[in-house]
Structures are given as C-alpha cells and as structure tokens.
Amino acid sequence: MTTPVHINGWVQLNLIGTINGQTIENTFSYRSNPPVVSLTDLAAFVNQWRIDVTPLLVSFMSTAYTFVSIHAVTKHKDYANISYDYNYAAGTTGGVTGDFTPNNAALVISWRTGAIGRSFRGRSFMGAIAESLTIGSSVVSAYLTQAVAFAARNITGWTVNSIFYNAVVASRAKTVLTVIVSAIIDAAIDSQRRRLIGRGN
C-alpha cells in the first residue's frame, strides 16, 4: 500500500467530467502561500479558478464533454487538511460542436519547472477533442491557441484572500513542490493508454 505524501502548502484540484459515459479526471497541483487552512479560503480559490479556467476549457473542448465537479483537497504535513467540492450546473459542456475523437485521444501539456529530471516535470492530458479542430493526427492552430491560453493562465497563478496559489509539479518521490514556469504543447494528438514513442519527454 502506498504511503500518502504530505507537503505543507500543497493543494490538489481535480476537475471531474464525463464524455460518452466515461468519467474523466484532470488533476492540477498548487502551492498555497501561506498554506490555506480555512475552508472559506479554499472555497474562494476553487470558485475563482472555476470562473477563470472554465471558459478557457469550454473554448476548445467538445460539447460531448460535460463538466461535473471540482474537488479540491489540501495535503499539508503540519496543518489540518480540508476539502471542498463545487458542482457545476447541469448541462455545462464544452463549446465545440460536432463529432469528437476517441476517449483516449488527448493533447498533452507538458509542464516545466526549470529543474532537471522527471520528478520536476508534469503532464496534463486534455481530452474531448472535437474532430472539427483536428487535421489528421494533429489539432489545428485554433485549438492550440486556446490550449496555450489555458496553460498561460494556470502558470500565472492566483491571489485569493491574500493567499497566493502557484501552479506546481508535486514530486511524491522527493516530497517537494516545484513551481511551473513554462509549458510545452505539441499539436500531435497523443494516447492516454500508452506513451507514444518520442512523446511526453
């Protein structure tokens, strides 16, 4: 059984949605400074994240994707941990109409911290790609533009109720949170079932 890892300031945010009857979960990590310990403050961060991020995701995700909820939990080592859930209004979906690619198909955002090694790099698989935004096995520039906008907003971070939230890569092996400073987004569509050769390095 894996031993849970706790790091002061760590906030894990899970965006939960469905597509074609399958649940999809995207996990993002943040470092809160000072560490968020109030449920009111955590809820304020989640709601501001939702307000800022949801429209960016809607702009390049298929209408087949339904936003279900956001689950946020702290993983502090020396403070009491708390969690907060936000449920989207029924019918909140992506904004791009038309057929969508298979559930396992996704665009990969590679998060970079400036430090060397896999412990200091992260990846997000952005699924629910509308076929109208693809050419062959790649996404078109319009999709990339919106994905880059999302990545840039995430890297900027948030200040909510005098608490700053940095997007980070959380290393369980090294028990450290490393601030993300850039992102690499390849137009090639990847697979969440296995790492394709030459992808995600």
C-alpha positions as CSV (number, residue, x, y, z in Angstrom):
1,M,0.0,0.0,0.0
2,T,1.4,3.4,-1.0
3,T,2.1,5.7,1.9
4,P,0.3,9.1,1.5
5,V,2.6,12.0,0.8
6,H,2.0,15.4,2.5
7,I,3.8,18.7,1.8
8,N,2.9,21.9,3.5
9,G,1.0,24.2,1.2
10,W,0.0,21.5,-1.3
11,V,-3.5,21.9,-2.8
12,Q,-4.7,19.3,-5.2
13,L,-7.5,20.2,-7.5
14,N,-9.4,17.6,-9.5
15,L,-11.6,18.6,-12.4
16,I,-14.1,15.9,-13.0
17,G,-16.2,15.5,-16.1
18,T,-17.8,12.8,-18.4
19,I,-17.7,12.0,-22.1
20,N,-19.6,9.2,-23.7
21,G,-20.4,7.8,-20.3
22,Q,-16.8,7.7,-19.1
23,T,-15.6,9.7,-16.2
24,I,-12.5,11.9,-16.9
25,E,-10.4,13.4,-14.2
26,N,-7.7,16.1,-14.6
27,T,-5.5,16.8,-11.6
28,F,-3.7,20.0,-11.0
29,S,-1.4,20.9,-8.1
30,Y,-0.8,24.2,-6.4
31,R,1.3,25.6,-3.6
32,S,-0.6,27.9,-1.3
33,N,1.4,30.6,0.4
34,P,0.7,30.9,3.2
35,P,-0.7,27.4,3.5
36,V,-4.5,27.5,3.1
37,V,-6.2,26.1,6.2
38,S,-9.6,27.7,6.1
39,L,-12.5,26.1,4.3
40,T,-13.7,29.6,3.3
41,D,-10.4,30.4,1.7
42,L,-10.2,27.1,-0.1
43,A,-13.7,27.5,-1.5
44,A,-12.8,31.0,-2.6
45,F,-9.8,29.7,-4.6
46,V,-11.9,26.9,-6.2
47,N,-14.6,29.4,-7.2
48,Q,-12.1,31.8,-8.7
49,W,-10.3,29.0,-10.5
50,R,-13.6,27.9,-12.0
51,I,-14.5,31.4,-13.1
52,D,-11.2,32.0,-14.8
53,V,-10.5,28.5,-16.2
54,T,-13.8,27.0,-17.2
55,P,-14.4,29.5,-20.2
56,L,-10.9,28.7,-21.5
57,L,-11.6,25.0,-21.4
58,V,-15.0,25.4,-22.9
59,S,-13.5,27.2,-25.9
60,F,-11.6,24.1,-27.1
61,M,-13.4,21.1,-25.7
62,S,-16.2,19.2,-27.4
63,T,-19.8,19.6,-26.4
64,A,-19.7,15.9,-25.7
65,Y,-17.7,16.7,-22.6
66,T,-19.8,17.6,-19.5
67,F,-18.3,19.4,-16.6
68,V,-19.4,17.7,-13.4
69,S,-17.5,19.0,-10.4
70,I,-14.2,20.3,-8.9
71,H,-12.8,18.5,-5.9
72,A,-10.1,20.4,-4.0
73,V,-8.1,18.9,-1.1
74,T,-5.1,20.1,0.9
75,K,-2.2,17.8,1.6
76,H,-0.4,19.6,4.3
77,K,2.2,17.8,6.5
78,D,1.8,20.0,9.6
79,Y,-1.7,21.5,9.3
80,A,-5.2,20.1,9.5
81,N,-6.3,19.1,6.0
82,I,-9.6,20.3,4.4
83,S,-11.5,19.6,1.2
84,Y,-14.1,21.5,-0.8
85,D,-16.4,20.4,-3.7
86,Y,-18.0,22.5,-6.3
87,N,-20.7,21.0,-8.5
88,Y,-21.3,22.5,-12.0
89,A,-24.8,23.4,-13.1
90,A,-26.4,20.6,-15.1
91,G,-25.7,21.0,-18.8
92,T,-22.3,22.7,-18.5
93,T,-20.4,21.4,-21.5
94,G,-17.6,22.1,-23.9
95,G,-18.3,24.6,-26.6
96,V,-17.2,23.0,-29.8
97,T,-19.9,21.1,-31.7
98,G,-19.6,18.1,-33.9
99,D,-18.1,14.6,-33.6
100,F,-15.3,14.0,-31.1
101,T,-12.2,11.9,-31.2
102,P,-12.0,8.6,-29.2
103,N,-12.0,8.9,-25.4
104,N,-8.3,8.0,-25.1
105,A,-7.2,10.7,-27.6
106,A,-5.7,13.8,-25.9
107,L,-3.5,16.8,-26.3
108,V,-0.6,16.7,-23.9
109,I,0.5,19.8,-22.0
110,S,4.0,19.2,-20.6
111,W,4.6,21.4,-17.5
112,R,8.2,22.5,-17.0
113,T,9.8,23.9,-13.8
114,G,13.3,24.6,-15.0
115,A,14.7,21.8,-12.8
116,I,16.1,18.7,-14.5
117,G,14.5,15.2,-14.1
118,R,11.1,13.6,-14.3
119,S,10.4,14.5,-10.7
120,F,10.2,18.1,-11.8
121,R,8.0,17.7,-14.9
122,G,4.3,17.2,-15.1
123,R,1.8,16.3,-17.8
124,S,-1.9,17.0,-18.4
125,F,-3.9,15.1,-20.9
126,M,-6.6,17.3,-22.4
127,G,-9.2,15.1,-24.0
128,A,-12.7,15.7,-25.5
129,I,-11.1,17.0,-28.8
130,A,-13.7,17.9,-31.4
131,E,-12.9,16.4,-34.8
132,S,-13.6,19.8,-36.4
133,L,-10.4,21.0,-34.6
134,T,-8.2,18.3,-36.0
135,I,-6.3,17.6,-39.2
136,G,-5.0,14.0,-39.5
137,S,-3.5,13.2,-36.1
138,S,-2.9,16.8,-35.0
139,V,-5.0,19.6,-33.7
140,V,-5.4,22.8,-35.7
141,S,-3.9,26.2,-34.7
142,A,-7.2,27.5,-33.3
143,Y,-7.2,24.6,-30.7
144,L,-3.5,25.3,-29.9
145,T,-4.2,29.0,-29.3
146,Q,-6.8,28.2,-26.7
147,A,-4.8,25.5,-25.1
148,V,-1.8,27.9,-24.8
149,A,-4.1,30.5,-23.2
150,F,-5.2,27.9,-20.6
151,A,-1.6,26.9,-19.8
152,A,-0.6,30.6,-19.5
153,R,-3.4,31.3,-17.1
154,N,-2.5,28.4,-15.0
155,I,1.1,29.4,-14.8
156,T,0.2,32.9,-13.8
157,G,-1.3,31.6,-10.5
158,W,-4.0,33.2,-8.3
159,T,-4.1,35.5,-5.3
160,V,-7.3,34.9,-3.4
161,N,-8.0,36.3,0.1
162,S,-4.3,37.3,0.4
163,I,-3.1,33.7,-0.4
164,F,-1.1,33.1,-3.5
165,Y,-1.5,29.9,-5.4
166,N,1.4,28.8,-7.7
167,A,0.9,26.0,-10.2
168,V,3.4,23.4,-9.3
169,V,4.7,19.9,-10.1
170,A,4.3,17.8,-6.9
171,S,7.0,15.2,-6.5
172,R,6.0,12.4,-4.3
173,A,9.4,10.8,-4.5
174,K,11.2,13.9,-3.4
175,T,8.3,15.4,-1.3
176,V,8.7,18.8,-2.9
177,L,6.5,21.3,-4.8
178,T,8.3,22.9,-7.7
179,V,6.8,26.0,-9.4
180,I,5.9,25.6,-13.0
181,V,7.5,28.3,-15.2
182,S,6.6,27.2,-18.7
183,A,4.6,24.6,-20.8
184,I,5.3,22.7,-24.0
185,I,2.3,21.9,-26.1
186,D,2.7,19.7,-29.2
187,A,0.0,19.7,-31.8
188,A,0.2,16.0,-32.2
189,I,-2.7,14.1,-30.6
190,D,-1.5,11.6,-28.1
191,S,-3.0,8.5,-26.4
192,Q,-3.7,8.2,-22.7
193,R,-3.5,4.4,-22.9
194,R,0.2,4.3,-23.5
195,R,3.1,6.8,-24.1
196,L,3.8,7.0,-27.8
197,I,7.4,6.9,-28.9
198,G,9.0,10.4,-28.7
199,R,6.1,12.0,-26.9
200,G,6.0,13.4,-23.4
201,N,9.7,13.7,-23.0
